[in-house]
Amino acid sequence: MRKQFYLLILVFCTHINLQAQSKHGKSSNFSSYKGLVMAGYQGWFRTPDDGAKKGWGHYGVGQKFDYENNTIDFWPDVTEYKKTYKTSFKYPNGEYAAVFSSLDKSTTELHFSWMKQYGVDGVFMQRFFGVARNHIETNKPQDIILKNALQAAKENNRAIAVMYDLSGLKATDEDCSAIIEDWKMLVNQLKITNQGENQPYLYHNNKPLIAIWGVGFPDRPYDTRKIGINRLIDFLKNDPEYGGCSIMLGVPTYFRELDKDCLPDPYLHEIIKSVDILMPWMVQRFTPLVHNIGSHLRDHIIADIAWTKTNNLDYVPVVTPGFSWRNLSMSTKKTDRYTAYGAIPRLGGKFYWEQMSNAILAGSEMIYVAMFDEIDEGTAIMKVSDNPPNSDKAFFVNNDGVPSDHYLWLTGLGAKMLRKEIPLQILMPQKVNGN
């Protein structure tokens, strides 16, 4: 009996010690992902004069952005940006078209102000493995953008979290250890989870939420069993200083059956059952060109939710406006069935709304939007132009005649619908007198 008593005391003291050492803030303005519509935020667009010294990044290939080197399918609406950069593309009247840089603080401030204005709850900042690999390097462009985003999130009361994308992880001689070191850096130097009063970092189950994307996909060069994903998850959950976190895992759409877009390895289910939220990747998996896609998607999500509930997991579906990467495919010499302009058409927002409404109808408690700013793959919900600088030398997809803020507006309505602040509406709403 005495031995059991001392054991209880030891466990209790250990628990207190772990709590005392934690470097995370005790609370956040956002204690749960439930009830929120969050978007992915790439923040990867660069220009030659923005200070990054990377040339044109994600606008073109080889640090160039011209008629022969163009990788974006949508043109951003830059009328509200404080700072823009002239390109070699021209409008029919001879005026040079301009774009933005993600590195500019004013760009981040504008994007987060849009989130507040339209009711987008926040974003997951994408952090690719190559960035984590270089965690020792200080003041990287990605760190600057993240700092700017933390400040803008706090000023606009928007949720923010980090999503580690395993893309770039090598097939050999590399594992997830770099992410552990990078997370330590973010916690120590950026104080990412300890922003003081009115902290904007997203918590789930009252713990800082970290997303890890890219487990179980057959097109990855790495072996999921050999990259130490289990050790990474254990660290993020249990480390006394940097752990105590909730984890969201990005997996293939058909994770349940372990087929189609998913590796047929049951180890994936072991990893899934060790996290808190499951996020199956659905971009390019569903298209409005298929009859009754809404019902098909709804039934798929219902089955996913049933599986996750059985395994004591939360679930978040992915919705997207559409898909188009024709210019990227041509510039990088990639070809597949999605290389046509508007390969998964937006239909003026109807496809996006059909996914959003059916995901909620299926019982989803939270939504992930892919993506906020990805104009190179045609998934952006931010403001894009309906009159891009098209010519006989270049083509960009327009916005189907809808206002540039159409997808931001729809996203805000989707968030209200998710929280039952407005009734569920399957048909896409229409603006009345600009509202």
C-alpha positions in Angstrom: 0.0 0.0 0.0 2.8 2.4 0.9 4.6 1.5 -2.3 1.5 2.4 -4.3 1.2 5.7 -2.4 4.8 6.7 -3.2 4.2 5.7 -6.8 1.2 8.0 -7.0 3.2 10.8 -5.5 6.0 10.3 -8.0 3.5 10.3 -10.9 1.9 13.5 -9.6 5.2 15.3 -9.1 6.4 14.2 -12.6 3.2 15.6 -14.0 3.7 18.9 -12.2 7.3 19.0 -13.4 6.3 18.5 -17.0 3.7 21.2 -16.8 6.2 23.6 -15.3 8.7 23.1 -18.0 6.4 23.6 -21.0 7.3 26.5 -23.2 3.8 26.9 -24.6 1.3 29.5 -23.4 -1.4 28.0 -21.2 -4.2 29.2 -23.4 -5.2 30.7 -26.8 -8.0 32.7 -28.2 -8.6 29.5 -30.3 -8.8 26.5 -28.0 -10.2 24.1 -30.6 -10.3 23.7 -34.4 -14.0 22.7 -34.1 -16.2 25.3 -35.6 -13.5 26.9 -37.7 -12.8 27.1 -41.4 -9.1 27.3 -41.9 -7.1 27.6 -45.1 -3.6 26.6 -46.1 -1.2 29.5 -46.7 1.8 28.9 -49.0 3.5 32.3 -48.7 6.0 31.3 -51.4 5.7 34.0 -54.0 8.9 36.0 -54.5 10.1 38.8 -56.8 13.6 40.0 -57.7 13.4 43.2 -55.7 11.7 42.0 -52.5 15.0 41.3 -50.6 14.9 37.5 -50.7 17.5 37.3 -53.5 15.6 34.4 -55.0 14.4 36.1 -58.3 10.9 35.2 -59.3 9.8 32.4 -57.0 6.7 30.4 -57.8 5.7 32.8 -60.6 8.1 31.2 -63.0 10.9 28.7 -63.4 14.7 29.3 -63.0 13.9 32.5 -61.1 12.4 34.0 -64.3 8.9 35.1 -65.0 8.1 35.9 -68.6 6.3 34.5 -71.6 8.6 31.5 -71.7 8.8 31.0 -67.9 5.4 31.2 -66.4 4.0 28.9 -63.7 0.8 30.6 -62.6 -2.7 30.0 -64.0 -4.5 32.8 -62.2 -3.5 36.4 -61.9 -3.8 38.1 -58.5 -6.0 41.1 -58.1 -3.4 43.6 -56.8 -5.5 46.7 -56.6 -5.4 46.8 -52.8 -1.7 46.0 -52.3 0.6 48.7 -50.9 3.6 47.3 -52.7 3.5 45.6 -56.1 6.1 44.5 -58.7 6.0 45.2 -62.4 6.2 42.2 -64.8 6.9 41.8 -68.5 3.3 40.8 -69.1 1.1 43.5 -70.7 -2.6 44.2 -70.8 -4.2 45.0 -74.2 -3.8 48.7 -73.6 0.0 48.3 -73.2 0.1 48.7 -69.5 2.4 46.3 -67.6 0.8 44.0 -65.2 2.0 43.7 -61.6 2.1 41.0 -58.9 2.9 40.9 -55.1 5.6 39.3 -53.0 4.7 37.1 -50.0 7.8 38.5 -48.2 6.4 42.0 -47.9 4.9 42.6 -44.5 2.2 44.7 -46.1 1.1 41.7 -48.2 0.7 39.5 -45.1 -1.2 42.3 -43.3 -3.6 42.7 -46.3 -4.3 39.0 -46.5 -5.1 38.7 -42.8 -7.3 41.8 -43.0 -9.2 40.1 -45.8 -9.6 37.0 -43.5 -11.1 39.2 -40.8 -13.3 41.2 -43.2 -14.8 38.1 -44.9 -14.8 35.7 -41.9 -12.1 33.3 -42.8 -11.1 31.9 -39.4 -7.4 31.6 -40.0 -4.6 29.7 -41.8 -2.1 26.9 -41.5 1.3 28.3 -42.5 2.9 25.7 -44.9 6.4 24.8 -43.8 8.2 22.5 -46.2 10.8 20.0 -45.2 13.6 22.0 -47.0 12.9 24.9 -44.6 13.0 22.6 -41.6 16.2 21.0 -42.9 17.8 24.5 -42.8 16.6 25.3 -39.2 20.0 26.6 -38.2 19.9 29.4 -40.8 18.4 32.5 -39.2 16.1 35.1 -40.6 15.1 32.9 -43.6 12.3 34.4 -45.8 9.9 31.7 -44.5 10.7 32.8 -40.9 10.1 36.4 -41.8 6.8 35.6 -43.3 5.8 33.5 -40.3 6.7 36.4 -38.0 4.6 38.8 -40.0 1.8 36.3 -40.0 1.9 35.9 -36.3 1.6 39.6 -35.8 -1.1 40.0 -38.4 -3.1 37.1 -36.9 -3.0 38.7 -33.5 -4.0 42.1 -34.8 -6.9 40.6 -36.7 -7.9 38.0 -34.2 -7.3 35.2 -36.7 -6.2 31.6 -35.8 -2.8 30.5 -37.1 -0.9 27.2 -36.9 2.1 25.5 -38.6 1.7 22.7 -41.1 4.9 20.7 -41.8 4.8 19.3 -45.4 7.1 16.3 -45.8 7.6 17.2 -49.5 11.4 17.4 -50.1 12.3 14.7 -47.6 14.9 12.5 -49.3 14.5 8.8 -49.9 17.7 7.9 -48.0 19.8 9.2 -45.1 17.1 11.6 -43.9 14.3 11.4 -41.4 11.9 13.7 -39.5 14.5 14.8 -37.0 14.9 18.2 -38.7 11.3 19.0 -38.0 11.9 18.4 -34.3 14.8 20.9 -34.4 12.8 23.4 -36.4 9.9 23.2 -34.0 12.2 23.9 -31.1 13.5 26.9 -33.0 10.0 28.2 -33.7 9.1 27.8 -30.0 12.4 29.3 -28.7 13.0 32.1 -31.1 9.6 33.1 -32.6 7.7 32.2 -29.4 5.2 30.8 -31.8 3.0 29.2 -29.1 3.6 31.8 -26.4 2.4 35.1 -27.8 1.1 36.4 -24.5 -2.4 37.8 -24.1 -4.8 37.1 -26.9 -2.5 34.5 -28.4 -3.5 33.6 -32.0 -1.9 30.2 -32.2 -4.5 27.5 -32.8 -5.0 25.0 -30.1 -7.1 21.8 -30.2 -8.3 20.1 -27.1 -6.5 23.1 -25.4 -3.1 22.0 -26.8 -1.1 23.7 -29.6 -2.0 22.1 -32.9 0.7 21.0 -35.4 -0.1 19.5 -38.8 2.0 17.0 -40.6 1.2 16.4 -44.2 2.4 13.7 -46.6 2.2 10.3 -45.0 0.9 7.3 -47.0 1.2 8.7 -50.5 2.8 6.3 -53.1 4.4 9.1 -55.1 6.7 10.1 -52.2 10.4 9.1 -52.5 10.6 8.2 -48.8 9.6 5.1 -46.9 7.0 6.0 -44.2 8.4 3.2 -42.0 11.9 4.6 -42.1 11.5 8.3 -41.6 10.8 8.3 -37.9 7.3 9.7 -38.1 6.4 7.8 -34.9 9.3 9.4 -33.1 8.3 12.8 -34.3 4.7 12.3 -33.1 5.9 11.0 -29.8 8.1 14.1 -29.4 5.4 16.6 -30.2 3.0 14.8 -27.8 5.2 14.0 -24.9 8.4 16.1 -24.8 8.2 18.1 -21.4 9.3 21.4 -23.0 8.2 21.4 -26.6 5.5 18.7 -26.6 2.1 18.6 -25.1 0.7 19.3 -28.6 -2.3 18.0 -30.6 -1.4 16.6 -34.1 -3.3 16.7 -37.4 -2.1 14.3 -40.0 -2.5 14.8 -43.8 -3.1 11.4 -45.5 -4.4 10.1 -48.9 -8.1 10.3 -49.7 -8.5 6.5 -49.6 -6.7 5.9 -46.4 -9.5 3.6 -45.1 -9.1 1.0 -47.8 -5.3 1.5 -48.2 -5.7 1.6 -52.0 -6.1 4.0 -55.0 -4.1 7.0 -54.0 -2.8 5.3 -50.8 0.1 2.9 -50.0 -1.2 -0.6 -49.2 0.6 -0.6 -45.9 -1.3 -1.1 -42.6 1.4 0.8 -40.8 -0.4 4.0 -41.9 -3.3 3.0 -39.7 -1.0 2.6 -36.8 0.3 6.2 -37.3 -3.1 7.6 -37.8 -4.4 6.2 -34.6 -1.6 8.0 -32.7 -2.7 11.5 -33.7 -5.7 13.7 -32.9 -7.1 14.9 -36.2 -7.2 13.2 -39.6 -7.2 15.2 -42.8 -7.5 13.2 -46.0 -6.2 15.1 -49.0 -9.0 15.6 -51.5 -7.6 18.0 -54.1 -7.8 16.5 -57.6 -9.9 13.6 -56.2 -13.3 15.0 -56.9 -14.5 17.0 -59.9 -17.8 18.6 -60.9 -17.5 16.9 -64.3 -18.8 13.7 -62.5 -22.5 13.4 -62.1 -23.9 14.1 -58.7 -20.5 14.8 -57.2 -22.1 16.4 -54.0 -23.7 13.2 -53.0 -20.6 11.2 -53.8 -18.5 13.5 -51.7 -21.0 13.5 -48.8 -21.2 9.7 -48.7 -17.4 9.5 -48.7 -17.1 12.0 -45.8 -19.8 10.2 -43.8 -17.8 6.9 -44.1 -14.6 8.7 -43.1 -16.2 10.3 -40.0 -17.6 6.9 -38.9 -14.1 5.4 -39.2 -12.4 8.2 -37.3 -15.0 8.1 -34.5 -14.5 4.4 -34.1 -10.8 5.2 -33.6 -11.3 8.1 -31.3 -10.1 10.7 -33.8 -11.4 14.0 -35.0 -11.8 14.6 -38.7 -11.4 17.5 -41.1 -12.3 17.3 -44.8 -10.5 19.3 -47.5 -12.5 21.6 -49.9 -11.0 23.5 -52.8 -12.3 26.0 -55.5 -11.0 23.9 -58.4 -7.7 23.1 -60.0 -5.6 24.4 -62.9 -1.9 24.1 -63.5 -1.5 24.3 -67.2 1.3 26.9 -67.2 3.1 25.1 -64.5 2.9 21.9 -66.4 4.2 23.4 -69.6 7.1 25.2 -68.0 8.2 22.2 -66.0 7.4 19.7 -68.7 5.0 17.8 -66.5 2.0 16.2 -68.2 -1.0 14.4 -66.8 -4.7 14.4 -67.1 -5.0 17.7 -65.3 -2.8 19.8 -67.7 -5.8 21.6 -69.3 -6.6 25.2 -68.2 -9.3 24.9 -65.6 -9.0 21.1 -65.6 -11.3 21.0 -62.5 -13.4 24.0 -63.3 -14.5 26.4 -60.6 -18.0 27.1 -62.2 -18.1 30.5 -60.6 -17.9 29.0 -57.1 -20.6 26.3 -57.5 -18.1 23.5 -57.2 -16.5 25.1 -54.1 -19.9 25.6 -52.4 -21.1 22.1 -53.2 -18.1 20.7 -51.4 -18.5 23.1 -48.5 -22.2 22.5 -47.9 -22.0 18.7 -48.4 -19.1 18.4 -46.0 -21.2 20.2 -43.4 -24.2 18.1 -44.2 -22.2 15.0 -43.7 -21.4 16.0 -40.1 -18.0 17.7 -40.4 -17.2 19.9 -37.4 -14.3 21.7 -39.1 -13.1 22.5 -42.6 -9.7 22.9 -44.3 -9.6 25.0 -47.5 -6.9 24.3 -50.0 -5.6 27.0 -50.4 -5.6 30.7 -49.6 -3.0 31.9 -52.0 -2.0 29.1 -54.4 -2.5 30.8 -57.8 0.0 28.4 -59.5 -2.3 25.4 -59.1 -5.5 27.4 -59.4 -6.7 26.6 -55.8 -6.5 30.1 -54.4 -9.5 31.7 -52.6 -7.8 35.1 -52.3 -8.7 37.9 -54.7 -7.8 37.0 -58.3 -8.4 39.0 -61.5 -11.2 38.4 -63.9 -9.3 40.4 -66.5 -5.7 38.9 -66.5 -3.1 40.1 -69.0 -3.9 37.6 -71.7 -2.4 37.9 -75.1 -1.3 35.7 -78.0 1.8 34.9 -76.0 0.3 34.0 -72.6 -3.0 32.8 -71.2 -4.4 33.0 -67.6 -7.7 31.6 -66.4 -10.3 34.3 -65.5 -12.6 34.4 -62.5 -15.8 33.2 -64.4 -17.1 36.8 -64.3 -17.6 36.8 -60.5 -16.1 39.5 -58.2 -12.5 39.0 -57.2 -13.5 38.5 -53.5 -16.2 35.9 -54.4 -14.3 32.9 -52.8 -13.4 34.8 -49.6 -17.1 35.8 -49.3 -18.2 32.2 -49.8 -15.7 30.9 -47.3 -17.0 33.3 -44.6 -20.5 32.1 -45.3 -19.3 28.5 -45.0 -17.8 29.3 -41.6 -21.1 30.7 -40.4 -23.0 27.7 -41.8 -20.6 25.3 -40.1 -21.3 27.0 -36.7 -25.0 27.0 -37.4 -25.1 30.8 -37.3 -27.0 30.6 -40.6 -29.0 27.7 -42.1 -27.4 25.0 -44.2 -27.8 25.9 -47.8 -26.9 23.4 -50.5 -27.3 25.8 -53.5 -24.6 28.5 -53.7 -25.9 31.9 -52.4 -25.9 35.0 -54.5 -24.9 38.4 -53.4 -27.7 40.9 -53.1 -26.8 44.6 -53.4 -23.2 43.7 -52.9 -23.8 41.7 -49.6 
